[in-house]
C-alpha cells in the first residue's frame, strides 16, 4: 500500500520559523524527532504552539499546497535518466530556482521523487 510522505523534522522546523499554521493537523515532532499525536477535535492555540518546542508533522503534499495557496510558490519534481530533479516557480510560471543537477547521486539528481520534493520544500522556505 502506498502511504503519504511526511516532511522531515528539518523541514518542519523551517515551516515553523515561517509561522505555518495548518488546522486539523494531529501529529507533531519534538525537537529530538519524536512523534506525538495531539488531541483530535480541538482548535489549535497557535500562540502557544509558536512558543512551544513542537513542530507540525504534515505531509509533503499538504505543505506544497500551502506554499501554492499562501505564497504563490510551486514546487515541481521531474524525472530524468539519473533520478529526479526539482524546481521552484511562482504560480504564474516564473522560474525562481532550478536544482540543476546538484543532487547527491552520481548523476546529480535524487533517487526518489520524495527526496527531491523534500529538498525543494526546504529550499522554498529558505527563499521566503
Phi, psi and omega per residue, in radians:
X1 nan 2.391 3.108
X2 -1.467 2.361 3.113
X3 -2.080 2.688 3.069
X4 -1.125 2.558 3.114
X5 -1.606 2.141 3.085
X6 -1.449 2.633 3.084
X7 -1.203 2.759 3.108
X8 -1.373 2.922 3.078
X9 -1.045 -0.717 3.134
X10 -1.033 -0.777 3.119
X11 -1.167 -0.681 3.112
X12 -1.069 -0.689 3.110
X13 -1.142 -0.728 3.103
X14 -1.093 -0.724 3.131
X15 -1.137 -0.687 3.139
X16 -1.138 -0.689 3.098
X17 -0.993 -0.570 -3.137
X18 -1.594 0.190 3.102
X19 1.026 0.796 3.048
X20 -1.288 2.131 3.128
X21 -2.163 2.104 -3.125
X22 -2.213 1.931 3.114
X23 -1.141 2.600 3.088
X24 1.565 -0.184 3.104
X25 -1.193 2.357 -3.090
X26 -2.206 0.260 3.048
X27 -2.312 2.556 3.102
X28 -2.356 2.758 2.981
X29 -1.747 2.518 2.907
X30 -1.475 2.983 3.134
X31 -1.110 -0.377 3.122
X32 -1.568 -0.082 3.122
X33 1.740 0.029 3.068
X34 -1.184 2.656 -3.113
X35 -1.965 2.311 3.111
X36 -2.341 2.590 3.055
X37 -1.626 2.479 3.098
X38 -1.704 2.782 3.133
X39 -1.066 2.272 3.106
X40 -1.349 2.712 3.026
X41 1.522 -0.106 3.127
X42 -1.829 2.649 3.011
X43 -1.391 2.589 3.110
X44 -1.307 2.497 2.924
X45 -1.690 1.629 -2.997
X46 -1.152 -0.514 3.102
X47 -1.125 -0.752 3.095
X48 -1.195 -0.707 3.121
X49 -1.032 -0.788 -3.106
X50 -1.064 -0.497 3.135
X51 -1.541 -0.217 -3.058
X52 -1.433 2.999 3.097
X53 -1.479 -0.167 -3.015
X54 -1.485 2.702 3.094
X55 -2.237 2.450 3.121
X56 -1.093 2.417 3.057
X57 -1.894 1.831 -3.116
X58 -2.183 2.990 3.130
X59 -1.403 2.756 3.087
X60 -1.030 -0.734 -3.084
X61 -1.158 -0.638 3.107
X62 -1.179 -0.717 3.124
X63 -1.196 -0.661 3.077
X64 -1.104 -0.669 3.098
X65 -1.126 -0.756 3.103
X66 -1.028 -0.752 3.115
X67 -1.063 -0.699 3.110
X68 -1.136 -0.845 -3.008
X69 -1.369 -0.599 -3.084
X70 -1.632 -0.657 -3.040
X71 -1.988 -0.009 -3.090
X72 0.991 0.674 3.131
X73 -2.028 2.284 3.125
X74 -1.982 2.308 3.030
X75 -1.813 2.119 3.094
X76 -1.993 2.542 3.098
X77 -2.208 2.280 -3.138
X78 -2.292 2.527 -3.140
X79 -1.454 2.683 2.946
X80 -2.547 -3.050 -3.064
X81 -1.099 -0.426 -3.096
X82 -1.675 -0.208 -3.101
X83 2.574 -2.150 -3.081
X84 -2.323 2.479 3.058
X85 -2.095 2.772 3.078
X86 -2.176 2.799 3.016
X87 -2.493 2.768 3.106
X88 -2.146 2.254 3.102
X89 -2.380 2.816 2.957
X90 -1.272 2.776 -3.122
X91 -1.200 -0.182 3.048
X92 -1.512 0.014 3.085
X93 1.749 -0.132 -3.141
X94 -1.200 2.130 -3.137
X95 -1.217 2.286 3.129
X96 -1.850 -0.715 -3.099
X97 -2.712 2.463 3.082
X98 -2.206 2.224 -3.086
X99 -1.110 -0.385 2.950
X100 0.751 0.933 3.039
X101 1.062 0.674 3.069
X102 -1.814 0.374 3.127
X103 -1.341 2.990 -3.011
X104 -1.424 -0.283 -3.090
X105 -1.476 3.038 -3.040
X106 -1.045 -0.453 3.132
X107 -1.617 0.075 3.121
X108 1.391 0.343 -3.127
X109 -2.132 -3.080 3.048
X110 -1.836 2.579 -3.057
X111 -1.245 -0.503 -3.129
X112 -2.242 2.748 3.065
X113 -0.987 -0.788 -3.072
X114 -1.121 -0.648 3.084
X115 -1.121 -0.765 3.124
X116 -1.140 -0.716 3.117
X117 -1.090 -0.742 -3.133
X118 -1.035 -0.818 3.140
X119 -1.158 -0.661 3.084
X120 -1.092 -0.727 3.092
X121 -1.085 -0.778 3.130
X122 -1.082 -0.784 3.139
X123 -1.084 -0.721 -3.131
X124 -1.060 -0.756 3.128
X125 -1.178 -0.540 3.085
X126 -1.243 -0.471 3.139
X127 -1.424 -0.338 -3.090
X128 -1.303 nan nan
